[in-house]
Amino acid sequence: MTEKQIKQIKSQLPQGERIDRMYTAFEGGIRVITKDANGREVRYNVIFDADDNASIKKF
């Protein structure tokens, strides 16, 4: 992922969540794991459009 795509993902996160890790899933695609202010994990799928812009969808 490019720095631009990571910034796009960060801008879509709810207030107080931060990226903990990102990885390529065995099933395909990229996953983003975040932690909220209480330390709970939230998982997202990364979706790329035709222009390679990244968006996230809660898992």
Secondary structure, DSSP 8 states (H G I E B T S, - for coil): --HHHHHHHHHHS-TT-EEEEEEE-TTSSEEEEEE-TTS-EEEEEEEE-TT--EEEEE-
